[in-house]
Amino acid sequence: KFENLKELYLSNNKLSTIPVQLPQVL
């Protein structure tokens, strides 16, 4: 589950001009 969430974060981060901060859980 964490891998998918991480990839989703990376994908969104590429599309977003402002990087979204990940929780330290990952």
Rosetta blueprint (number, residue, H / E / L):
1 K L
2 F H
3 E H
4 N H
5 L H
6 K H
7 E H
8 L H
9 Y H
10 L H
11 S H
12 N H
13 N H
14 K H
15 L H
16 S L
17 T L
18 I L
19 P L
20 V L
21 Q L
22 L L
23 P L
24 Q L
25 V L
26 L L
